[in-house]
Amino acid sequence: MASSAKQWTPKEAEEWTREDTIAVVISPLVYILLMLGTALSFMLRPIGFVALAAGVALLVVLVRVIDPKLSAVSKGYELRQKQYIEDLERAVKWEG
């Protein structure tokens, strides 16, 4: 995924993009495959191990696709929180 290496700004990361669509499609598949794979693996069914492996592989893809955007959004919130705390401290100290 070449697009997963993109450096996102917090504002860009808020927009809906292809990465979000990929995450929306892959995430239920991951959940279903992990759930069924785990259950069938406990019953020692070979298809369970295959489903579990596929679920883990898709989970890795999902994290690689969406993590850069989530990190950028998180960084944006951290900056806003820092600014809010500084403003609050100035107001409390009457620095205006």
DRENTORKOL-3810 file (N, C-alpha, C; in nm, 4 decimals):
REM DRENTORKOL-3810
@n.u->0.0833; n.v->-0.1178; n.w->0.0000; ca.u->0.0000; ca.v->0.0000; ca.w->0.0000; c.u->0.0876; c.v->0.1239; c.w->0.0000
@n.u->0.0972; n.v->0.1869; n.w->-0.1113; ca.u->0.1796; ca.v->0.3068; ca.w->-0.1218; c.u->0.1170; c.v->0.4231; c.w->-0.0463
@n.u->-0.0158; n.v->0.4275; n.w->-0.0430; ca.u->-0.0819; ca.v->0.5401; ca.w->0.0219; c.u->-0.0705; c.v->0.5348; c.w->0.1741
@n.u->-0.0418; n.v->0.4165; n.w->0.2304; ca.u->-0.0316; ca.v->0.4077; ca.w->0.3759; c.u->0.0925; c.v->0.4795; c.w->0.4286
@n.u->0.1899; n.v->0.5068; n.w->0.3405; ca.u->0.3112; ca.v->0.5768; ca.w->0.3825; c.u->0.2921; c.v->0.7278; c.w->0.3803
@n.u->0.1778; n.v->0.7755; n.w->0.3360; ca.u->0.1529; ca.v->0.9187; ca.w->0.3266; c.u->0.1540; c.v->0.9823; c.w->0.4648
@n.u->0.2124; n.v->1.1007; n.w->0.4717; ca.u->0.2111; ca.v->1.1777; ca.w->0.5950; c.u->0.0869; c.v->1.2666; c.w->0.5943
@n.u->-0.0022; n.v->1.2440; n.w->0.6880; ca.u->-0.1279; ca.v->1.3172; ca.w->0.6941; c.u->-0.1153; c.v->1.4348; c.w->0.7894
@n.u->-0.1784; n.v->1.5450; n.w->0.7526; ca.u->-0.1968; ca.v->1.6537; ca.w->0.8476; c.u->-0.3283; c.v->1.6250; c.w->0.9210
@n.u->-0.3458; n.v->1.6812; n.w->1.0399; ca.u->-0.4714; ca.v->1.6551; ca.w->1.1117; c.u->-0.5959; c.v->1.6946; c.w->1.0312
@n.u->-0.5876; n.v->1.8050; n.w->0.9588; ca.u->-0.7034; ca.v->1.8487; ca.w->0.8794; c.u->-0.7320; c.v->1.7520; c.w->0.7641
@n.u->-0.6268; n.v->1.7071; n.w->0.6953; ca.u->-0.6445; ca.v->1.6104; ca.w->0.5863; c.u->-0.7007; c.v->1.4791; c.w->0.6393
@n.u->-0.6566; n.v->1.4383; n.w->0.7569; ca.u->-0.6983; ca.v->1.3103; ca.w->0.8124; c.u->-0.8464; c.v->1.3098; c.w->0.8501
@n.u->-0.9045; n.v->1.4261; n.w->0.8719; ca.u->-1.0465; ca.v->1.4341; ca.w->0.9059; c.u->-1.1360; c.v->1.4064; c.w->0.7845
@n.u->-1.0834; n.v->1.4243; n.w->0.6649; ca.u->-1.1612; ca.v->1.4035; ca.w->0.5429; c.u->-1.1775; c.v->1.2540; c.w->0.5141
@n.u->-1.2910; n.v->1.2177; n.w->0.4505; ca.u->-1.3166; ca.v->1.0800; ca.w->0.4128; c.u->-1.2355; c.v->1.0487; c.w->0.2868
@n.u->-1.1568; n.v->0.9430; n.w->0.2913; ca.u->-1.0707; ca.v->0.9072; ca.w->0.1782; c.u->-1.0847; c.v->0.7588; c.w->0.1470
@n.u->-1.0070; n.v->0.7176; n.w->0.0507; ca.u->-1.0062; ca.v->0.5774; ca.w->0.0090; c.u->-0.9653; c.v->0.4864; c.w->0.1247
@n.u->-0.8734; n.v->0.5324; n.w->0.2088; ca.u->-0.8293; ca.v->0.4522; ca.w->0.3229; c.u->-0.9439; c.v->0.4240; c.w->0.4194
@n.u->-1.0317; n.v->0.5199; n.w->0.4374; ca.u->-1.1478; ca.v->0.4990; ca.w->0.5247; c.u->-1.2417; c.v->0.3952; c.w->0.4661
@n.u->-1.2620; n.v->0.4010; n.w->0.3352; ca.u->-1.3482; ca.v->0.3035; ca.w->0.2690; c.u->-1.2898; c.v->0.1636; c.w->0.2823
@n.u->-1.1591; n.v->0.1529; n.w->0.2636; ca.u->-1.0927; ca.v->0.0231; ca.w->0.2797; c.u->-1.1116; c.v->-0.0280; c.w->0.4218
@n.u->-1.0959; n.v->0.0589; n.w->0.5203; ca.u->-1.1131; ca.v->0.0194; ca.w->0.6601; c.u->-1.2556; c.v->-0.0259; c.w->0.6890
@n.u->-1.3540; n.v->0.0420; n.w->0.6295; ca.u->-1.4937; ca.v->0.0053; ca.w->0.6513; c.u->-1.5242; c.v->-0.1319; c.w->0.5915
@n.u->-1.4614; n.v->-0.1643; n.w->0.4803; ca.u->-1.4847; ca.v->-0.2939; ca.w->0.4166; c.u->-1.4096; c.v->-0.4051; c.w->0.4900
@n.u->-1.2855; n.v->-0.3787; n.w->0.5275; ca.u->-1.2027; ca.v->-0.4833; ca.w->0.5869; c.u->-1.2402; c.v->-0.5131; c.w->0.7320
@n.u->-1.2785; n.v->-0.4120; n.w->0.8095; ca.u->-1.3001; ca.v->-0.4341; ca.w->0.9528; c.u->-1.4080; c.v->-0.5381; c.w->0.9853
@n.u->-1.5240; n.v->-0.5394; n.w->0.9183; ca.u->-1.6185; ca.v->-0.6475; ca.w->0.9506; c.u->-1.5667; c.v->-0.7847; c.w->0.9079
@n.u->-1.4909; n.v->-0.7887; n.w->0.7971; ca.u->-1.4335; ca.v->-0.9159; ca.w->0.7547; c.u->-1.3356; c.v->-0.9686; c.w->0.8585
@n.u->-1.2546; n.v->-0.8792; n.w->0.9131; ca.u->-1.1596; ca.v->-0.9182; ca.w->1.0174; c.u->-1.2347; c.v->-0.9742; c.w->1.1375
@n.u->-1.3364; n.v->-0.9031; n.w->1.1800; ca.u->-1.4143; ca.v->-0.9468; ca.w->1.2965; c.u->-1.4749; c.v->-1.0848; c.w->1.2729
@n.u->-1.5372; n.v->-1.1042; n.w->1.1587; ca.u->-1.6018; ca.v->-1.2322; ca.w->1.1276; c.u->-1.4990; c.v->-1.3443; c.w->1.1179
@n.u->-1.3900; n.v->-1.3196; n.w->1.0464; ca.u->-1.2884; ca.v->-1.4236; ca.w->1.0306; c.u->-1.2231; c.v->-1.4606; c.w->1.1632
@n.u->-1.1952; n.v->-1.3619; n.w->1.2462; ca.u->-1.1352; ca.v->-1.3926; ca.w->1.3759; c.u->-1.2327; c.v->-1.4688; c.w->1.4657
@n.u->-1.3587; n.v->-1.4294; n.w->1.4627; ca.u->-1.4585; ca.v->-1.4957; ca.w->1.5457; c.u->-1.4782; c.v->-1.6414; c.w->1.5015
@n.u->-1.5029; n.v->-1.6607; n.w->1.3728; ca.u->-1.5238; ca.v->-1.7963; ca.w->1.3221; c.u->-1.3960; c.v->-1.8788; c.w->1.3302
@n.u->-1.2837; n.v->-1.8164; n.w->1.2974; ca.u->-1.1568; ca.v->-1.8876; ca.w->1.3021; c.u->-1.1237; c.v->-1.9362; c.w->1.4411
@n.u->-1.1487; n.v->-1.8534; n.w->1.5409; ca.u->-1.1227; ca.v->-1.8938; ca.w->1.6782; c.u->-1.2142; c.v->-2.0087; c.w->1.7195
@n.u->-1.3431; n.v->-1.9954; n.w->1.6888; ca.u->-1.4388; ca.v->-2.0998; ca.w->1.7269; c.u->-1.4063; c.v->-2.2319; c.w->1.6571
@n.u->-1.3801; n.v->-2.2257; n.w->1.5282; ca.u->-1.3512; ca.v->-2.3488; ca.w->1.4551; c.u->-1.2139; c.v->-2.4059; c.w->1.4914
@n.u->-1.1212; n.v->-2.3203; n.w->1.5289; ca.u->-0.9900; ca.v->-2.3698; ca.w->1.5720; c.u->-1.0003; c.v->-2.4456; c.w->1.7034
@n.u->-1.0878; n.v->-2.4000; n.w->1.7935; ca.u->-1.1083; ca.v->-2.4735; ca.w->1.9184; c.u->-1.1666; c.v->-2.6123; c.w->1.8929
@n.u->-1.2396; n.v->-2.6255; n.w->1.7809; ca.u->-1.2939; ca.v->-2.7560; ca.w->1.7436; c.u->-1.1953; c.v->-2.8350; c.w->1.6565
@n.u->-1.0748; n.v->-2.7797; n.w->1.6409; ca.u->-0.9673; ca.v->-2.8411; ca.w->1.5627; c.u->-1.0059; c.v->-2.8667; c.w->1.4170
@n.u->-1.0841; n.v->-2.7763; n.w->1.3625; ca.u->-1.1191; ca.v->-2.7830; ca.w->1.2205; c.u->-1.0117; c.v->-2.7095; c.w->1.1412
@n.u->-0.9594; n.v->-2.7688; n.w->1.0349; ca.u->-0.8551; ca.v->-2.7013; ca.w->0.9556; c.u->-0.9008; c.v->-2.5674; c.w->0.8972
@n.u->-1.0273; n.v->-2.5583; n.w->0.8574; ca.u->-1.0778; ca.v->-2.4325; ca.w->0.8016; c.u->-1.0736; c.v->-2.3220; c.w->0.9064
@n.u->-1.0820; n.v->-2.3582; n.w->1.0330; ca.u->-1.0738; ca.v->-2.2598; ca.w->1.1397; c.u->-0.9372; c.v->-2.1949; c.w->1.1465
@n.u->-0.8344; n.v->-2.2762; n.w->1.1297; ca.u->-0.6988; ca.v->-2.2217; ca.w->1.1318; c.u->-0.6732; c.v->-2.1329; c.w->1.0106
@n.u->-0.7314; n.v->-2.1716; n.w->0.8975; ca.u->-0.7182; ca.v->-2.0896; ca.w->0.7763; c.u->-0.7906; c.v->-1.9564; c.w->0.7949
@n.u->-0.9120; n.v->-1.9618; n.w->0.8485; ca.u->-0.9887; ca.v->-1.8391; ca.w->0.8718; c.u->-0.9185; c.v->-1.7501; c.w->0.9739
@n.u->-0.8619; n.v->-1.8094; n.w->1.0766; ca.u->-0.7901; ca.v->-1.7330; ca.w->1.1782; c.u->-0.6672; c.v->-1.6651; c.w->1.1179
@n.u->-0.5932; n.v->-1.7372; n.w->1.0356; ca.u->-0.4755; ca.v->-1.6789; ca.w->0.9700; c.u->-0.5162; c.v->-1.5666; c.w->0.8748
@n.u->-0.6250; n.v->-1.5864; n.w->0.8009; ca.u->-0.6729; ca.v->-1.4819; ca.w->0.7101; c.u->-0.7187; c.v->-1.3590; c.w->0.7884
@n.u->-0.7834; n.v->-1.3808; n.w->0.9007; ca.u->-0.8273; ca.v->-1.2696; ca.w->0.9842; c.u->-0.7105; c.v->-1.1896; c.w->1.0390
@n.u->-0.6072; n.v->-1.2581; n.w->1.0825; ca.u->-0.4884; ca.v->-1.1890; ca.w->1.1340; c.u->-0.4188; c.v->-1.1123; c.w->1.0217
@n.u->-0.4093; n.v->-1.1730; n.w->0.9042; ca.u->-0.3459; ca.v->-1.1047; ca.w->0.7902; c.u->-0.4237; c.v->-0.9787; c.w->0.7523
@n.u->-0.5558; n.v->-0.9888; n.w->0.7477; ca.u->-0.6368; ca.v->-0.8709; ca.w->0.7160; c.u->-0.6288; c.v->-0.7661; c.w->0.8266
@n.u->-0.6141; n.v->-0.8088; n.w->0.9503; ca.u->-0.5975; ca.v->-0.7149; ca.w->1.0607; c.u->-0.4689; c.v->-0.6342; c.w->1.0452
@n.u->-0.3626; n.v->-0.7002; n.w->1.0033; ca.u->-0.2359; ca.v->-0.6305; ca.w->0.9790; c.u->-0.2532; c.v->-0.5279; c.w->0.8671
@n.u->-0.3223; n.v->-0.5663; n.w->0.7598; ca.u->-0.3484; ca.v->-0.4732; ca.w->0.6491; c.u->-0.4312; c.v->-0.3554; c.w->0.6988
@n.u->-0.5341; n.v->-0.3834; n.w->0.7769; ca.u->-0.6202; ca.v->-0.2771; ca.w->0.8298; c.u->-0.5414; c.v->-0.1776; c.w->0.9136
@n.u->-0.4569; n.v->-0.2268; n.w->1.0004; ca.u->-0.3780; ca.v->-0.1373; ca.w->1.0851; c.u->-0.2823; c.v->-0.0539; c.w->1.0010
@n.u->-0.2195; n.v->-0.1139; n.w->0.9024; ca.u->-0.1256; ca.v->-0.0391; ca.w->0.8179; c.u->-0.1955; c.v->0.0669; c.w->0.7342
@n.u->-0.3197; n.v->0.0423; n.w->0.6974; ca.u->-0.3939; ca.v->0.1382; ca.w->0.6149; c.u->-0.4440; c.v->0.2562; c.w->0.6972
@n.u->-0.5008; n.v->0.2290; n.w->0.8142; ca.u->-0.5713; ca.v->0.3346; ca.w->0.8863; c.u->-0.4875; c.v->0.4009; c.w->0.9953
@n.u->-0.3810; n.v->0.3373; n.w->1.0424; ca.u->-0.3025; ca.v->0.3933; ca.w->1.1530; c.u->-0.2427; c.v->0.5305; c.w->1.1227
@n.u->-0.1879; n.v->0.5577; n.w->1.0018; ca.u->-0.1342; ca.v->0.6923; ca.w->0.9776; c.u->-0.2393; c.v->0.8023; c.w->0.9936
@n.u->-0.3619; n.v->0.7759; n.w->0.9498; ca.u->-0.4681; ca.v->0.8754; ca.w->0.9659; c.u->-0.5058; c.v->0.8918; c.w->1.1123
@n.u->-0.5163; n.v->0.7815; n.w->1.1840; ca.u->-0.5515; ca.v->0.7899; ca.w->1.3256; c.u->-0.4437; c.v->0.8625; c.w->1.4051
@n.u->-0.3184; n.v->0.8400; n.w->1.3700; ca.u->-0.2092; ca.v->0.9097; ca.w->1.4385; c.u->-0.2147; c.v->1.0594; c.w->1.4128
@n.u->-0.2462; n.v->1.0984; n.w->1.2895; ca.u->-0.2553; ca.v->1.2407; ca.w->1.2566; c.u->-0.3713; c.v->1.3067; c.w->1.3309
@n.u->-0.4851; n.v->1.2396; n.w->1.3371; ca.u->-0.5998; ca.v->1.2944; ca.w->1.4095; c.u->-0.5657; c.v->1.3070; c.w->1.5577
@n.u->-0.5000; n.v->1.2069; n.w->1.6123; ca.u->-0.4614; ca.v->1.2104; ca.w->1.7528; c.u->-0.3656; c.v->1.3258; c.w->1.7807
@n.u->-0.2715; n.v->1.3474; n.w->1.6899; ca.u->-0.1770; ca.v->1.4577; ca.w->1.7064; c.u->-0.2506; c.v->1.5915; c.w->1.7050
@n.u->-0.3500; n.v->1.6042; n.w->1.6169; ca.u->-0.4285; ca.v->1.7270; ca.w->1.6112; c.u->-0.5032; c.v->1.7535; c.w->1.7408
@n.u->-0.5633; n.v->1.6466; n.w->1.7979; ca.u->-0.6335; ca.v->1.6626; ca.w->1.9249; c.u->-0.5373; c.v->1.6973; c.w->2.0379
@n.u->-0.4182; n.v->1.6389; n.w->2.0365; ca.u->-0.3192; ca.v->1.6715; ca.w->2.1387; c.u->-0.2799; c.v->1.8189; c.w->2.1323
@n.u->-0.2625; n.v->1.8707; n.w->2.0108; ca.u->-0.2275; ca.v->2.0121; ca.w->1.9958; c.u->-0.3405; c.v->2.1021; c.w->2.0447
@n.u->-0.4650; n.v->2.0661; n.w->2.0111; ca.u->-0.5787; ca.v->2.1448; ca.w->2.0576; c.u->-0.5915; c.v->2.1399; c.w->2.2089
@n.u->-0.5675; n.v->2.0232; n.w->2.2668; ca.u->-0.5762; ca.v->2.0100; ca.w->2.4112; c.u->-0.4681; c.v->2.0937; c.w->2.4792
@n.u->-0.3479; n.v->2.0913; n.w->2.4242; ca.u->-0.2395; ca.v->2.1711; ca.w->2.4807; c.u->-0.2738; c.v->2.3196; c.w->2.4761
@n.u->-0.3276; n.v->2.3662; n.w->2.3632; ca.u->-0.3663; ca.v->2.5065; ca.w->2.3504; c.u->-0.4784; c.v->2.5408; c.w->2.4477
@n.u->-0.5742; n.v->2.4510; n.w->2.4634; ca.u->-0.6842; ca.v->2.4745; ca.w->2.5568; c.u->-0.6318; c.v->2.4864; c.w->2.6993
@n.u->-0.5406; n.v->2.3985; n.w->2.7392; ca.u->-0.4858; ca.v->2.4030; ca.w->2.8754; c.u->-0.4079; c.v->2.5318; c.w->2.8976
@n.u->-0.3310; n.v->2.5740; n.w->2.7976; ca.u->-0.2577; ca.v->2.7002; ca.w->2.8101; c.u->-0.3536; c.v->2.8182; c.w->2.8246
@n.u->-0.4592; n.v->2.8198; n.w->2.7440; ca.u->-0.5593; ca.v->2.9269; ca.w->2.7548; c.u->-0.6280; c.v->2.9244; c.w->2.8912
@n.u->-0.6586; n.v->2.8057; n.w->2.9382; ca.u->-0.7240; ca.v->2.7921; ca.w->3.0679; c.u->-0.6325; c.v->2.8403; c.w->3.1802
@n.u->-0.5053; n.v->2.8045; n.w->3.1732; ca.u->-0.4111; ca.v->2.8496; ca.w->3.2762; c.u->-0.3962; c.v->3.0016; c.w->3.2750
@n.u->-0.3934; n.v->3.0625; n.w->3.1560; ca.u->-0.3854; ca.v->3.2092; ca.w->3.1476; c.u->-0.5095; c.v->3.2736; c.w->3.2072
@n.u->-0.6256; n.v->3.2148; n.w->3.1802; ca.u->-0.7493; ca.v->3.2716; ca.w->3.2325; c.u->-0.7556; c.v->3.2585; c.w->3.3848
@n.u->-0.7095; n.v->3.1478; n.w->3.4368; ca.u->-0.7114; ca.v->3.1268; ca.w->3.5804; c.u->-0.6144; c.v->3.2209; c.w->3.6495
@n.u->-0.5034; n.v->3.2485; n.w->3.5868; ca.u->-0.4024; ca.v->3.3391; ca.w->3.6453; c.u->-0.4319; c.v->3.4857; c.w->3.6142
@n.u->-0.5376; n.v->3.5127; n.w->3.5429; ca.u->-0.5792; ca.v->3.6477; ca.w->3.5048; c.u->-0.4751; c.v->3.7163; c.w->3.4173
@n.u->-0.4129; n.v->3.6381; n.w->3.3278; ca.u->-0.3150; ca.v->3.6967; ca.w->3.2395; c.u->-0.3794; c.v->3.7478; c.w->3.1114
@n.u->-0.5040; n.v->3.7228; n.w->3.0934; ca.u->-0.5867; ca.v->3.7728; ca.w->2.9895; c.u->-0.5544; c.v->3.7490; c.w->2.8522
END
